[in-house]
Amino acid sequence: MKGWYEVNKSDTVIVFIHGLFSDSSKCWTSKCNVFWPDLILKEKRIFKPSIFLAEFYTEAGSNDYGISECAKEVHSQLVRTDEKGNSPPISKENIIFVTHSTGGIVARYILDSYRSTFRNKKVGLCLYASPSYGSKIPFLARLLSKLTNNQLAQELNWESDILKDIDDRFNTLLAEKSVNITGIEAFENRAPFRIPFINYRVVNKESAARYFNKRKLIPNSDHSSIVKPKSACCASHEFLIDYMTSEGVCLPINKKLSDIQSSLFNRYEPKYKDYTIVRDVDVHLVQTISQYSVWVCGESGTGKTTSIFRALYEEDIDFKYISLGSYIGSGVHELFNGILTELNEGEYVETHNIQDCIKKISGFISNKADEEGYFLFIEEIPISNNVMFIDFSNYIYALINSLINIDFKIALSSIYRPNSLSNELTKTSEVLKVKEWVPWSTDEIRSLINLIEKHTGIGLVDVDIDTFGGIPRHVKKYFKDELSKQPLKA
């Protein structure tokens, strides 16, 4: 039994890694024939995750097949597309390792040695009775290693050189935080053999609880039964579920209303960062907006405003935001008077003509910029006439040109593309960059859908992705409409 046990659209995969002289069937099955992955799939406190059963070669006669070889074997399974064409576990956003004994050592070896594989992942490491520093039991690893010449068993001796090395390197990995790792550690509370006056645990607390604050002594457990819960009420199982819910993984809809609202936000704020698809154009915009004024133009609903907001927050820029949406039907002079009114905190300022208006806007910004610079963000420009828009853009250029020697930048969002800069506005062209937002690619729309599905629990049913036309706003409207049909618990 190896490979995908349950593969679905969840962004979370639980990877089970067994221990020494075991496999994916024996390790996780209790005496009453309860298979732990089945308990997880039936669990009502979380959404159903994908489950992958990893295996490595471990037999008494495995000779010099040690920890490094086991780690290579498991790592290859994590990154390989299977024979049915299923994507590998590493394709998931959240990867939770549930490990028993030696499996925990293998997992830590993988996370350190192949850290680039997990660079942008959220990793959970659940160590159950894992001898991170070896086993002190006097008649297990030593006896087996002598009888069978088993390198893996030899490496499990207390304070073996390889375990000390893995321990040091894993502690360094956690300290560096180059991989996002959280975890839990569970340890057994009795010996595996009911022999009077002998109470040696295979793995004691000193070896099993070394890395994470969440630690638990599992009552009435030995080294084997600790990973064989008989029901959803068993301590081993509840420890795992408590961890997953505390990390916000696979939570049901009624516990994620805030996530639902966040994934369908109308106006971007930093708190929505994890609910945003960051495209190449967004990365370039962040780089541009830190140095230049920008004018982002393109079809309605392509995410222009969200991209600008994100870039401003990403660069920690203090800005004045003005929406001209309420000035619909206004002429160019009225629009600039609206900008002046918004700058003046809503107090109307009378101007004789547009040149007078621009002069007063320029004077206001100059006074503000003298203190600590000034960044102005204008969106929802209510112009549906291209000729009028060209007129509007020319006056914007005049405003920028009047402030060319001031610490001032502006960002604008519009449907129409601004008028091309004339030769007389050479200086303006050096400080203003025009960016065009086009409809999203199919892959980008699919990424957005996957992100929303993750947080809403609602899938795209009988809808062709092409019907959205590459417009993310249409995608959000679809999910908002679907959510409105479903009664959600508070």
C-alpha positions, 0 to 999 in steps of 0.5 A: 500500500503506497502512494495516493490513498485519497486525492482531491482538490483540497490544498492540504495533503497529509503524508504518512511516513511509517517507522522501522520494519513496518509499512503503510498498512501495519503501521497505522492499523489498530488491533481492531482493524481501524486504519488511521487515514480512514478516521481522518477522512471521516472526521467532521471537524475538518474538510477532507484532505488528500492523503498520501502513504509514503514508504521506504525500504526497511527490512531486517536484511536491508544492510547499508540502506540507511537514513539518507537512502530512505529520505531519497526514496520518500522525497522522490515519491513526494515530487513524482507524478504517479502512474495514473497521472495524479500530481505529486504531493508537493503540488499541494499548498499545505503539506502535513507529515504524520510520522511514526518513529523512524519516519520522523527522522526521515521527514526531518532529513528531507526537510533539511536536505531538500529545503528548496522543494518546500520553499513556498509551502506551509509544512506541518511536522507531526512527530509521533514517538520519533527518536530524534536523538535515538533510543535508549532501550538497551535491547532493541537497536543494538541487538538488531543491528548486530544480528542483521548488520542493519545500518538503519537500526545502527543509526537509531542508537542513542546519540549516534553521529548521524542523529546528532548531525540531523538534530543540529541541522534541523534546529538550524533550519527552524531558526533560519525560518527559510521553510515555514514549519510548525509541528507537534510531538507526541510520546508514549507513556509505557513500555511495549512489553508487559514485563514486571519491573521493566519499564523501558520506553522505546523512545523517551520524552528527552528524545521525542520532544525537542523542537516544538512547543506543542507536545503531548504524552499520549495516555495508555500508549506504547511505541506501537499503539501511539499511531493506531487510534481506535476511534476519533476520541483517541488522544493521538487522533485528537492531538492531530485534529487540534493541531490542524484546526489551530493552524487553520488547515481544512476548517469547515465553512462555518468556522471560516466565514472570515476567510470566505469574506476575505477571499471575495474582498471588494477593496484590497487591504493588507489583511487580504494578502493571503487571498490574492493571486500575485501575477508577474505584472503585479511584481513588476508594478511593485518595482515600478511604483517605488520609483515612478508615477504609474497609470494603469489602464485596461478593461473593467474588472481586470484587477487594476485597482487591487494591483495598485493598492497591493503595490502601495501597501507592499512598498509601505507608501503613505498615500491619499486615495481619491475615487471619482466615481461619484462625479459621473456625468461631470466635465473635465473641469468638474472632475479636477475640481472634484480632485481639489475638493477631495484633497481639501477633505471634502471642502469645496474650493471654487475655481474660475477655470481648469488652469486655475484648478490645476494651479491650486491642486499643484499648490496644495500638493507642493505644500504637503510634499515639502514635509514628507513627500506626497503620493496621490492615487486616483481611480474610477475616472467616470469618462466614457468618451475617448476624446474627453479622456484624452483631454483629461489625460493631458491635464493630468500631464500638466499637473505632473509637469508642474510638480516635476521638481517636487517629491510627488508621485501619482497612480491612476487607474482607468479603462481608457489608455491615456493620451500619448505624451508629446515631445514637450512633455519629455520630463513627464515621460521620464517620471510616468510609466503607463501599464496596460492590464489585459484579461487574465490568462486561463491559468491565472483565472484557474489559480484564482478559482482554486484559491476561492474554492479553498476558502469557500468550500464551493466548487465550480460546477458545470461552468466553462472557465472561458465564460469568465472571459479572463475577468477576475471580477466575473469569477468573484461575482459567480462565487458570491452568487453561489454563496448567497444560495447557501445558508451559512452558520455564523 
